[in-house]
């Protein structure tokens, strides 16, 4: 069966996000002062061939933990759907 994993990777809330700060400042300069905080992350899509949803979840988590996410500085969440 084919699955699609949509992974969101964000910097940990405890860490400074310089890109987010720069975008927030630029938005304020453009007059969008209602925006209070900006955090910049990544979105990754994986297409996975697996026998079960549990196997696809395990493959997604392994990919994140071994390569896609620096767990010292980033957190991730994902959704898994049948393709």
ABEGO torsion letter per residue (X at the ends): XBBBBBBBBBBBAABBBAAAAAAAAAAAAAGBAABABBBBBBBBBBBBBBABAAAAAAAAAAAAAAAABBAAABBBBBBBBBX
